[in-house]
Amino acid sequence: MSMLKDALESGKFGVTAEMAPPKGYDFTEQMEAAELLKGKVHGVNVTDMQSASLKATGLGLCIKLKQAGVEPILQITGRDRNRMAIMGDVLSAASFGIDTMLALTGDHPVVGDCKDSKPVYDLDSVGILKMLSKMEATGCDCGGNELAGGAPKFYKGASVTPVYDPIFLQLNKLRQKVEAGAMYVQTQGIFDLDTFKKFMELVDMYGIKTHIMAGIIPLKSAGMAKYMNENVPGIDVPQSMIDRLAAAAEEGKAKGVKGLPAQLGIEMATEMVAKIKDEHLCDGVHIMAIGAEKNVPAILDKAGINI
């Protein structure tokens, strides 16, 4: 049974992290981080060529994580594969005991590092969820053909962006994802808990019933925050946070100490995680450390969270 499903459906505070496969074939760095995450999270999302940048396949890293005793969450986008290829990957994942997934539409190749690549988009995130839900219900593949041994069951997830204008478009899309079979939802990175509370109130007002996990991105510098504000849809880092990071950089420069902004970013992420849990704002957190997965256990320990 999916560790994440067991946690969320039993009322526990769900905790997931995120990890990207390497741009190459050496998984050493990822597996070292996996050892640190073991026993600290209910699952590790493996990204599917995030930002349309070429990496090793997510399925490959998911298999490595599973073999190492870390629960993987297979992210699947509709950008690079048609429905046949998606279902083929899902069946292969199930054969290795991978039973948790998250459906995404996927960034267009034009924003990535292989710009001549042709997008597929046979299915978007809702379409992927519908296809897998139908497979589970009928025991048949996407062509209506019976699957040998029956269909595997997945704990299916999706994403949502709480900072969006107009927000009702995100809420309507979220409703579609839940109706298509999403049993849990991870949000884009949030930085203002008051805004997040209002979003959660709207979710309740719309009558959308699912487990929601708040996306947490530990900031490393004021420059990183500014870049995300300017280039990442759905990200809105408050100026007050940017100012604190900039001040930490100046302090570090004056004292000859490196890493103060990143240290502050970890502290701010810890504060948010603890507050989300203590105030019961949602069902869990999804920590996106962006290459610094080794910091996730420290964030959880300082926030007083044990799975």
N, C-alpha and C positions, 0 to 999 in steps of 0.2 A: 504493500500500500504506500502511496505517496506520503513522504514525511510531511510535506507542506499541507496536504489535505488533512492528514491526521491532526496536525496542530490547529489549523484554522477551524475545522469542523468540530473540534472538541473545546473550542473557546480559548485556546492558548494564543499568546501573542506571537504571530508569525514573523520569522526573520529570514530574509534571503540576501545573498550578495550577487555580484555580477562579475563575469570574467570573459575576456576576449581571447580567442585562439591566437596563436602567434602568426606573424607574417613570415611564414616559413614552416619547417616541419619539426622543429625542436620544441617539445612541450615542457622542458625542464623547469622554466620559470613558473609556468602555470601550476605544475604539480607541487612545487615547493610552496606556493601560496595555498594550494588545496590542503596540504598537511596542517597549515595554521588555521584553516577554516573548519576542519573536521571537528564535529561536536559543538560548533558554535552557531551554525545556521541550519535551517530546515531545507535549504536547497541553494544551488549556485546556478544562476542564469548563465548560459553560454550564448554569447551574441552571435548573430548570423550575418557576418560581414557588415558590422555596424557602420553607419555613415557611408555605406556603399564602398568600403575599402576592402580590398582583397586580403583575406586571411585563410588559414586552414579552415576546413568545414567545422561547424559547430558540433555536428554529430560525432566527429572524431574525438574532440575534447570531451564530450559528454561520456563517451565510452571509457576514456582514460580515467575520468573522475569516478565513474561508477565502479570501476575495477579497483580504485584506490579507497573505496569506502565513503565517498562524498556523493550526496544526492544531486544529480544534475537536473537542470530544467532546460529542455531543448527549445530554443527560440527558433521560430520558423517564419520567414518572410515570403511574400508572394513575388518578390522582385526577380529572383533568378531561376525559379523552377515552376513548371506547370503543375497541374493537379496530380498527374501521374507520378511525377518525380517527388512531389511533397508526400504523397501517400506511401511511396516506396521508402522514403527516409523514415517516415513514422513507423512503418512495419519493421524496418531494420532496428530502429531504436527500441521498440518493444521487445525484440528478441534478446536484447542485452539487459532487460529489466528496467529500462528508462520509462517512467510512467507519468511524468509531469512535463507539460509543454506550455509555451506562450506564443500566441499568434500575433504577427505584425504584418503590416502592408509592406514596409521597407522603403528606405530612402532611394530616390532615383539615382541611377549610375552617374548622371551628370554632376552630382556633388561629390563623387568619389574619386578614386585614383586609377580607375580603368575606364575612362570616359567613352571609349569606343564600344564598350559592352552594351548589348541590346537588352533592355528590360523585358520581362515576361508579363507579370501582373495578370496571369490567368485568373487568379483569385486574390482578393484583398484579405485583410484580417478576418472580416466577418465571413467571407466565403470559405476560408480555411476552417474556421470553427464549425460552420454548417456542415462541411464535407465530413469532418471527423465525427461530429455528432450523429450524422446519418449512418456512417460506417459502423459506429458502435451499436446503433439501434437495429440495423438490418443484417449485420454480419457480412456486408458486401462492399466491394471496392467502389471507386468513383464511376465505374462503368456499369455498376449493377451486378457484377459477377461475384459469386460466393467466394469468401476467403477461406482457405484451408485452415481448419482449426478454430474458426470463428474470429471475431474482431477483438483486438486489444482495447483496454479501457484506459483513458488518459484523464488526469486532472488538468483541465484546460484553463488557460489564462489569457488575459489580454491587457492592453495598456490604455491609459487615459491621461489627458493633459488638463490639470485643474486651472491653469492660467491660459485662457483662450478667449478671444473676442470674435463673435458672440459665443458665450459659454453654452447656450442651448444646443449649438451644433455638436459640441463634445458630449453633452448629456444624451442627445438623441442617438449618437453613434455608440455611446456606452450601453444604452438600452438594447440596441441591435446586437451588440457583442454578447451581452448576457442572455438574450433570447436565443442566440445562436449556440450557446453552450458554455460561455465563459463562467467559471465558478469562482475565480479570483481575479483581481485586477491590480496591477502595479501602476503607480502614477509616474509621470515625468518628475524630475527633481523639483522639490518645493523648498522655499527659503523663508516664506512668511506664513506662520501658523494661523494668523487671523484670516488670511485669504483662504487657506486650506479649510478652516472651519466653515467658512461660508460655502465653499464648494461641497463639503460633506452635507451641509444642511440642504443644498439643492438636490443632491443625490437622493436624500430621504424624501424631499418634497415630490420628486419625480417618481417615487415608488420603486426605485431600482434596488433590488436585493442581491447583493453579492459581497464577497470579502474584499475589502480595499486595503492595499498596503501602500504607505506613503514612500515615495522615492526620495532618498537622501543622497546628496552628492557632497562629500567633504571637499571644500574649496582649498586650493593650494596657494593661491596668490590673488591679488587684486586684478592682475592682468587676465588671469583665467576667468574670473567672474565677469569682467567687462567683455571678454571675447564671447562667452556663452550668451550674455545678454544681447549681443549684436548678431550672433550667428546661429544660435540654437533655438528653434521654435518652441514656445511654451516655457522658456526659462526667464525668470525675472528675479535677479538677485538685488535686494534692496541696497540703496546707496549707503546706508549705515553699515552694512556688512563690508562693502567695498572699502569704505573709509577705515574700518578697523583693520582690515588686511593690509592696506597701504601704510597705516601707522605702525603695524608690526614689522613691516619691511624696513621702515625708517629706523625703528628701534634696533633691529638687528644690525643694520648698517653702522649705527652709532656705536654699538657694543662689540662689533666684530663677531656677531653670532649668526650662523646660517640657519635657515629653516623655521624661523619664528612664524611667518605667515601660514605655512603648512600646519604647524603645531596649533595655531589658533583655529584653522579650518577644522581640525579634528575636534577641538573643544566645542566649536559651534555646532558641529554635527552631533556630538554627544549630547549636548543640551537639548537639541530638537528631538532626538530619539527618546530620551528620558521623558520629556514633556508629552510626547505623543502617547507613550505607554501609560504614564501616570494619570493623564487626563482622559484616557480611553477615546482618543480622537478617531481612531480607526483600528483595523484588525492586525496591523503589523507594519514593518518597515522593509524596504528594499534598498540596500546600500550599494550605490554605484561608485566605487572608489577610483575607477578609471586608471588602472595600472598600479594602484597602491593597495591591492587587496590585503597586504600584510597589516595594514592599519585597522582593518575591520574588527578583528578580535578586541583590540584596545578600546575602540569606540563602544562596543557592546559591554565590555567589562566595566568601563567607567560609567555607562548608563545603567548598570545594575541588571543587565538582561542575561539570563541563562535559559537555554532551551531545554 
